[in-house]
Amino acid sequence: MRHGLKLLPLATAVATLLASGLASGDTLLQIYEKAVRSDPLVREAEANKLATQEGKPIARGSLLPQVSGRYNMSGTSADGETVTTTGNLPPFPRLIDSRDTDANFWSLELRQSVFRWDQWVRLSQAGKLSAQADVDYQAAQQDLAVRVADAYFNVLAAEDTLASEQAAKEAIGRQLEQAQKRFEVGLIAITDVQEAQAAYDQATAAEILAKRALANQQEVLRTIIDDTPPELAKPTENLPLRSPDPADANRWVDLAMQQNRNLISSQIGAEIAKDDVSIARTGHYPTVDFVATHNDTDNTGFSRSPCTTTANNCFDEDGNPVDLGSKIRSGTGTDLENDSLSLQFALPIFAGGSTSARVQQAVYQHRAARERLERTARETERQTRDAYLGVISGISRVQALKQAFESAKTALKATEAGFEVGTRTTVDVLDARRTLFTAETNFLRSRYDYLINGLRLQQAAGTLTVEDIAAIDAMLSGTATEAELPGKPVPATN
């Protein structure tokens, strides 16, 4: 599987950028590197990947021997009396002075599963979950590259719009001053002054709106890099335009069907859901375990009681007869070790229907995963074709808007010349100037859209890497060679 374009090494690309004539400010690659360190979505995906990778040793551990130990220690002490009865005599109380017992028990058990099919399925599933998390992390990295580029170019576009509105306001302000002077000497009517004043007020409002739009776009970028956006490097005037290679949308779709990260994740997800069906069905299967245990029991205790008239014989601890009322001590003790080896077989017979319900539930979830895969495949194809057409139409749009910009400049000069000789009005000049600034803003925005669509096409095809960000910077600086221009995929290999 191809993971990126064959470009110059990243260090070489960075060195080229630093030595280039790109306008001062942080480049797209520098902003991307900040985002990689601080973007919560990428860090979340990385943490999920690392957490999911631990699932495989967890699943493998259930197949290995399980050793457990237990230890119990207890002691009892009792004081009181018991009542005994002999024949027809009334109950005779027998005083028990004390009774003490100490017990110690410990055991060691080794359990090795011999046949538990669900454990083997879970081990296989853990590998798929790890692979899916890794693909999701790659998808998050590619998505970050597009989000950074989108936010970066949106800030530049907002700066261009603000600069255009400020230039328009300044130009209209000069025209307003000229109109007022002309009116004072009687060369024009008051309506021309009013038209210029209205245009100036509109330009002031547009400037305020442009400042707010710029602040909003800067805030979007700040949420990604977790820092106040610095001055951004602007592209050079001549931006190279290149059509996707191959120039065939179907080829790009085929590549996306093989390498799109979201699609691959959905494919793995369908396989994981299928494993869940197998795991649920193992609830009907028998299990076999080998169990080895060792138990050790050690109990000691004693009691003291007086020799009473109800006892036929009373002896002391050494076996010698004693008088009535003397203290008699008796003791007990147990020291036992036990070892056992067993092969335990268990067969689930009836669980209230819950096992069958879990199987059916897993079947439905697998069906939902397959439908989700189909939806992702269709969405991937749509995004790929849309991005491809976006690049193709973006080239034509950039060229058309560049020509419109040049034409608007020529039209403004002609209108201003006509105004000087009296064939054009102030309104004509204002309209021509608005047209010029709008054409300039649209032209600059179209170049950013072209670059973003190129990145989205590579993202849809699953080929977007950090080297492509470096290539975009090289394009912006005008130092990119033909081999460095993005958009040319390498055929996928199985």
C-alpha positions, -999 to +999 in steps of 0.1 A: +000+000+000+013+034-009+014+059+019+026+091+002+042+108-028+078+103-038+091+138-030+123+153-018+132+144+018+114+166+043+146+181+057+156+192+022+122+207+016+124+227+049+159+239+040+146+250+006+118+269+022+140+287+046+163+298+018+135+308-005+120+341-011+086+333+005+073+363+023+082+366+060+060+347+084+053+311+094+049+288+065+022+262+062+046+234+072+056+253+103+020+258+113+013+221+106+042+211+129+027+232+157-007+216+151+008+181+153+021+189+188-011+205+201-042+195+182-065+176+206-081+154+178-047+140+167-036+135+203-068+118+211-064+095+181-029+087+192-040+079+227-067+056+214-042+038+192-018+032+221-047+021+243-061-003+217-027-018+211-027-031+247-057-052+238-036-078+221-014-088+251-046-087+272-062-112+249-030-133+247-028-134+285-061-153+288-045-181+268-015-184+291-015-202+325-034-183+353-018-187+388-036-175+419-030-179+456-050-176+488-041-173+524-065-173+554-055-168+591-081-169+619-082-173+657-111-180+680-115-176+718-145-187+738-155-185+775-187-199+791-203-230+803-221-261+790-248-281+805-247-319+806-273-345+817-267-380+830-296-404+831-325-391+851-304-367+871-311-330+867-288-310+844-254-304+860-235-272+848-199-278+838-178-246+837-156-241+807-128-217+816-114-210+781-111-224+746-086-210+720-080-221+684-056-208+657-062-217+621-039-211+590-048-221+555-032-213+522-036-226+487-020-222+452-040-229+420-028-231+384-054-230+357-046-235+320-074-233+294-074-263+271-103-253+249-120-219+250-128-209+215-139-174+224-103-166+237-088-174+203-114-153+185-107-124+209-070-127+202-076-124+165-101-096+170-076-077+192-052-076+162-079-061+140-088-036+166-052-025+168-050-022+130-082-002+129-069+022+156-037+027+136-056+035+105-078+059+124-047+076+136-034+080+101-068+093+090-066+119+119-032+130+107-044+134+071-075+153+083-053+175+104-032+184+073-064+195+055-078+213+085-045+232+090-043+241+053-080+252+052-075+274+083-042+287+070-056+298+037-088+311+052-067+335+073-047+345+042-080+350+023-094+371+052-063+392+052-066+397+015-102+407+019-093+432+047-065+446+026-088+450-004-115+467+017-090+490+033-076+499-002-112+505-014-119+527+015-088+547+010-094+551-028-131+560-022-120+585+005-097+602-020-125+602-046-148+618-019-123+645-013-120+652-050-158+652-054-162+678-026-135+700-042-152+698-076-186+705-060-171+736-043-160+750-076-192+741-093-179+713-116-203+686-104-236+683-087-242+676-050-255+641-060-220+631-070-207+641-035-236+621-019-228+591-040-192+592-030-201+597+006-225+567+005-198+546-011-173+556+016-197+547+044-203+513+028-165+508+025-161+517+062-188+491+071-172+465+048-138+471+065-153+465+099-169+433+087-136+422+071-118+428+104-143+406+123-140+379+096-102+379+100-105+376+138-128+347+134-105+328+110-075+335+133-095+320+162-102+289+142-064+285+136-057+292+172-079+263+183-058+240+162-023+252+172-032+264+207-013+296+202-020+331+189-016+328+151+017+344+140+022+363+108+016+339+080+037+336+049+019+347+017+023+331-017+042+346-046+023+361-075+030+333-099+014+301-085+020+270-107-012+252-117-012+215-125-040+191-134-043+158-115-022+131-130-036+107-141-063+129-156-090+103-150-115+105-121-120+067-122-083+061-116-085+083-086-116+065-074-099+031-077-070+044-057-094+057-030-112+024-028-078+008-020-062+034+003-087+058+018-082+055+055-118+060+065-129+032+041-102+009+054-113+015+089-149+007+080-137-025+063-119-036+095-149-026+115-171-050+095-146-078+102-146-070+139-184-071+140-182-105+123-159-117+151-184-105+177-209-129+161-184-158+166-177-147+201-214-147+210-219-182+195-192-196+217-217-192+246-231-225+234-197-242+232-181-264+260-150-253+278-121-275+291-096-263+317-066-280+333-064-272+371-036-280+395-040-270+432-020-273+464-037-268+498-021-265+532-041-265+565-026-260+600-050-258+630-039-257+667-061-252+698-066-261+735-093-258+762-092-258+801-120-271+823-123-282+860-127-319+870-163-323+881-183-350+899-199-360+866-166-372+852-156-408+859-119-401+856-099-369+857-063-367+847-039-339+842-018-332+812+007-359+821-021-386+826-020-386+864-053-387+884-063-354+899-088-343+926-122-328+919-121-291+910-086-293+894-079-277+860-079-301+831-062-290+798-069-307+765-055-298+731-062-304+694-042-299+662-043-305+624-016-303+598-027-314+564-014-309+529-034-317+498-025-317+461-049-323+432-048-324+394-081-321+374-094-316+339-126-296+342-152-298+315-182-274+314-211-274+290-237-246+290-271-262+287-296-234+293-291-197+302-327-184+299-323-176+262-297-149+268-270-166+248-292-169+217-303-133+221-267-121+222-260-141+190-289-124+173-278-090+186-243-095+172-258-106+138-277-073+136-247-053+146-227-070+119-254-061+094-252-025+105-214-025+101-217-038+065-242-011+057-219+015+073-191+001+051-213+005+020-222+041+030-185+050+036-176+035+002-202+056-016-192+087+003-155+081-004-163+078-042-183+110-040-156+129-022-129+117-046-149+127-077-158+161-061-122+168-051-110+158-086-135+181-103-126+208-078-090+207-089-099+207-126-125+235-123-102+253-099-075+257-125-099+271-150-114+294-123-080+307-113-072+315-149-106+331-156-105+352-124-070+363-131-081+375-165-111+392-149-088+409-125-067+422-153-098+433-172-111+451-142-079+471-138-081+481-174-118+490-171-111+512-140-084+531-158-107+537-187-135+548-164-113+571-145-101+586-178-137+590-189-145+607-156-117+632-162-131+642-196-167+642-183-180+611-202-183+590-170-199+598-137-187+593-101-211+563-098-193+547-128-159+551-112-172+537-078-187+507-096-155+501-115-135+503-084-158+479-065-155+455-095-118+457-093-115+450-056-140+421-059-122+406-088-089+408-069-104+392-038-120+364-058-088+357-077-067+354-046-094+332-030-095+309-060-058+301-057-063+290-021-093+269-031-073+252-058-046+242-033-071+229-007-089+209-033-056+193-043-050+183-007-085+169-004-081+149-035-049+133-020-067+128+013-096+110-004-071+088-023-053+081+009-019+094-003-017+126+017+015+130+038+035+157+055+058+158+024+028+171+005+025+201+029+062+208+022+054+206-015+026+232-011+050+255+006+074+251-022+046+260-046+037+291-026+073+302-026+077+296-063+106+271-058+088+239-066+101+218-094+079+197-117+085+166-096+076+184-064+041+195-075+014+175-057-013+156-074+005+127-091-002+093-074+018+062-075-002+031-084-012+011-053+004-023-048-012-052-030 
